[in-house]
Amino acid sequence: MRGPAIRAIGLITGWGVGADAVPPDAVAAAGGRRVLSLERPALDPERFRRSPRECVLGVAAVAAMLEDAEEGPEAIAGEDTGFVFVTAAAYAASNRQHIEPRGSNVYFPYTAPAAISGEVAIEYGIRGPYGILIGGPTAGADAIAHAAEMLEAGTCRRVLVLGVEIFEECADLYDRAGGLDGPLVEAACGLWLEPGEGALTLSRGRSRRGGAGGARRRLGEMLACEPLAALALHRASGRQGPVEIHAAWRGETASLRWSHAPYRARRRAA
Amino acid sequence: MGAVQDLAGSSSEGRPTPRLERIAILAGGVCTPIGQDVDAFWSALLTGADGISRIERFPVDDLRVGNGGEIKKLTRAIEWSRVPDCRASRLLVSAADDLLSQAGARPLPVAPERLAVVVGTALGGVEEGERALAGEVGRLPRALYDAPAHALKRWLGARGPAITVATACASGATAMGLGAELLRRGEADMVVAGGYDGLCRFVLRGFNGLRSLTRDRVRPFDGRRSGLLLGEAAGLVLLCRERDAGARRLGTLLGYGSASDAAHIAAPDPEGRGIERAMRGALAQAGVDAGDVDFVSAHGTATTLNDASEAKALRRVLGARRVPVNSIKGAIGHTMGAAATLEAILCLLAGRHGQVPATLGLEELDPACDLDLIQGAPRALRPRLSLSTSLGFGGCNAALVLQGAA
């Protein structure tokens, strides 16, 4: 498929804001902490009075992406912007809150993964084609490929790919369930994709060990956000040429390869 | 990407939209409250069977409404020890077992590495989370929403990707659209696509709390409609590229469209603009005009707002022409992630059998929903081209354009 260009990236993680905040080694930097949490962003308390933390983090990641693009919200509003949201578990906290009733049933709609993307779509007026994928890092790779297909099919002029993962409220459950290694690093990452040049290939395989993607050593466990955050790290490295992102989840692997560096130069860098 | 053939339609802003390679639907498989195979499902729809009953599988006495489209017992002869003890996974496997029977191939005639699974859900394995938090800790790993898709993949012996989509109650349509995309991209040679959701206290409590559930019967597009009832089901289709399909098929997926409302978390856009964009997108991808549509399987949940907004959107898209419309939610309830796939299968069965089931529960058409609703009895009609619409929480809208087998 045609390789989409990456116009902008907004990355917020438990390590801080942007790729520069990500340490060289997540385990060492975590210093024994199980969860690297993100504070609830201080957005309009009235507008977001019912929105759980994961929704507001999604909105904040898109704001960071727009800042990276040096554009206002109007640049992504309307029918010409497609939207692909991806997460493995960001809905789990709201699910748990509904199962162990601590609040009103007016919050029930927020238990759906679609509430996170819905809140972002409302905030920015995104009305184009959309998709919501559920899964770990391979779903993050699928989300990027799906967005590339939307662009190639001509159903929109740009696509927002957004990943959100939070862990704090369910960390005890992840520990009891097992299977997630390393520090759990909360993250929200928005990618602005638009038509580009060259090619993007998605290769799949199987991995008995469900091994980590190449960027996980630095990032920690970010589930579906891992491929998106890996692109932020790669862009920050300044390396040129083809880009490869690897992901693994539940015994499946997915690798994305751009035939050339996909990043559009930022105005301030130009 | 595969086979961009020509420019077929245009987007709402006039961009030419390439017509994509068509996708054959080889067979369908279902697990529903009114039938656990396609033939039983179809007969029940035609005879007006009512799948709504008092829910028995978990306590509902403390809830305002305790009725729904519950499947009392899974009746297919399946080796259940090979399937996780998880309602969602078992609904999926039951539908898949029917799918294999309908396809007449067990196992499917495709290399395991080239068989993909794409399924949609509104609730995933949430009941597993509910039970885990009640003390059955061993169920925790199955609480993530993508777990049932992987259970289905294992049961099928597939080794291609297993993808879960969660566009709320539009999920079944999204899964079929994404499955088609995998085929066009050459990532698989066959895709088992569809949707599922089981009933559990989590969702019953939620919809009860929202006062969305009716104490009456479900009455889609009726002036007296007072809400929906939930149902549980799974619906799956077997997809392959048209050029790889033989003559035996259920139909063809011509187009898929989606759009976000950007209006409200739990309610549709009152004007139905999002579902209108989704329908126009699906028609453009199919390379057909609204004037070609012979039948619409509507979302038709029987909530006041959904039916009114959907009717407005349908009138704008279809114009003055009276196109027959139905909704099956009066018969089985709103089956959430399964709904769109079941309705797609219905469209294709109508094309095969030359009859369209009536809208169970509809007695007095709401003048605000002035459409050609099929009511009272099935209508003799063999739709060649059908349109299926789906809406969900978060402002998710999706539409499918389907062609029945000649």
Contacts between the chains, C-beta under 8 A, distances in Angstrom:
chain1	res1	chain2	res2	distance
A	1	B	1	4.7
A	1	B	185	6.5
A	2	B	1	7.5
A	79	B	11	7.7
A	79	B	12	5.7
A	79	B	13	6.6
A	79	B	259	7.3
A	79	B	277	6.3
A	80	B	13	6.5
A	83	B	260	6.0
A	88	B	144	6.3
A	88	B	146	7.1
A	89	B	144	6.0
A	91	B	145	7.3
A	92	B	129	7.4
A	92	B	143	7.3
A	92	B	144	7.4
A	95	B	126	5.8
A	95	B	129	5.8
A	95	B	143	7.7
A	95	B	202	7.5
A	96	B	129	7.2
A	96	B	133	6.9
A	98	B	202	6.4
A	98	B	205	7.6
A	98	B	206	6.5
A	99	B	129	6.4
A	99	B	130	5.2
A	99	B	133	5.3
A	99	B	202	6.2
A	100	B	133	6.3
A	104	B	209	7.5
A	105	B	205	7.0
A	105	B	206	6.3
A	105	B	208	7.5
A	105	B	209	2.3
A	105	B	210	6.3
A	106	B	209	7.4
A	106	B	210	7.6
A	108	B	205	7.7
A	108	B	206	3.5
A	108	B	207	7.5
A	108	B	209	5.7
A	108	B	210	6.1
A	109	B	206	7.9
A	109	B	210	7.4
A	109	B	265	4.9
A	109	B	266	3.9
A	109	B	393	5.3
A	109	B	394	7.8
A	110	B	265	7.0
A	111	B	126	7.9
A	111	B	202	7.7
A	111	B	206	6.8
A	112	B	122	6.5
A	112	B	166	7.3
A	112	B	168	5.4
A	112	B	392	8.0
A	112	B	393	4.8
A	112	B	394	6.1
A	113	B	145	7.0
A	113	B	166	4.5
A	113	B	394	7.9
A	114	B	166	6.5
A	114	B	167	5.9
A	114	B	168	4.4
A	114	B	392	6.2
A	114	B	393	5.1
A	114	B	394	2.9
A	114	B	395	7.8
A	114	B	396	5.4
A	115	B	265	5.5
A	115	B	393	6.5
A	115	B	394	5.4
A	116	B	394	7.9
A	117	B	260	7.6
A	117	B	394	6.0
A	118	B	260	7.6
A	118	B	261	7.9
A	118	B	265	5.1
A	118	B	393	6.9
A	118	B	394	3.0
A	118	B	395	5.0
A	118	B	396	7.5
A	119	B	265	6.6
A	119	B	394	8.0
A	121	B	260	4.5
A	121	B	261	7.4
A	121	B	262	4.3
A	121	B	394	7.6
A	121	B	395	5.9
A	122	B	262	5.2
A	122	B	263	6.8
A	122	B	264	7.4
A	122	B	265	7.4
A	122	B	395	7.2
A	124	B	262	7.7
A	125	B	262	5.3
A	126	B	260	5.8
A	126	B	262	5.7
A	127	B	259	6.2
A	127	B	260	5.4
A	127	B	261	7.2
A	127	B	262	5.0
A	127	B	273	7.8
A	127	B	274	6.9
A	127	B	277	6.9
A	128	B	259	6.6
A	128	B	260	6.8
A	129	B	257	7.0
A	129	B	258	4.7
A	129	B	259	6.1
A	129	B	260	8.0
A	129	B	281	6.4
A	130	B	167	7.2
A	130	B	258	5.4
A	130	B	259	7.0
A	130	B	260	4.7
A	130	B	396	6.9
A	131	B	165	6.5
A	131	B	167	7.0
A	131	B	174	6.2
A	131	B	178	6.8
A	131	B	258	7.0
A	132	B	165	6.0
A	132	B	166	5.0
A	132	B	167	5.0
A	132	B	174	7.4
A	132	B	394	7.9
A	132	B	396	7.4
A	133	B	163	6.6
A	133	B	164	7.0
A	133	B	165	5.9
A	133	B	166	7.7
A	134	B	124	6.8
A	134	B	144	7.6
A	134	B	145	4.5
A	134	B	146	4.8
A	134	B	164	4.2
A	134	B	165	6.9
A	134	B	166	4.9
A	135	B	146	4.5
A	135	B	163	7.0
A	135	B	164	5.9
A	136	B	146	7.9
A	138	B	161	7.4
A	139	B	146	7.3
A	139	B	163	7.2
A	139	B	164	7.6
A	142	B	161	7.4
A	142	B	163	6.0
A	145	B	185	7.7
A	146	B	178	6.8
A	146	B	181	7.0
A	149	B	1	6.5
A	149	B	181	5.5
A	149	B	185	7.0
A	152	B	1	5.5
A	153	B	1	7.9
A	153	B	17	7.2
A	153	B	18	6.3
A	153	B	20	6.6
A	153	B	285	7.5
A	154	B	11	7.2
A	154	B	15	5.7
A	154	B	16	6.7
A	154	B	17	5.3
A	154	B	18	5.8
A	155	B	11	6.7
A	155	B	17	6.7
A	155	B	257	7.8
A	155	B	281	6.3
A	155	B	285	7.8
A	157	B	15	7.9
A	173	B	132	7.4
A	173	B	140	5.8
A	173	B	143	7.9
A	176	B	137	5.6
A	176	B	140	6.0
A	177	B	137	7.9
A	177	B	140	3.8
A	177	B	141	4.9
A	177	B	143	8.0
A	178	B	141	7.7
A	179	B	141	6.5
A	202	B	185	7.6
A	202	B	187	7.0
A	204	B	160	7.3
A	204	B	161	5.8
A	204	B	187	6.8
A	206	B	159	6.6
A	250	B	146	7.5
A	250	B	150	5.5
A	250	B	162	7.5
A	252	B	161	6.2
A	252	B	162	7.0
A	254	B	161	7.5
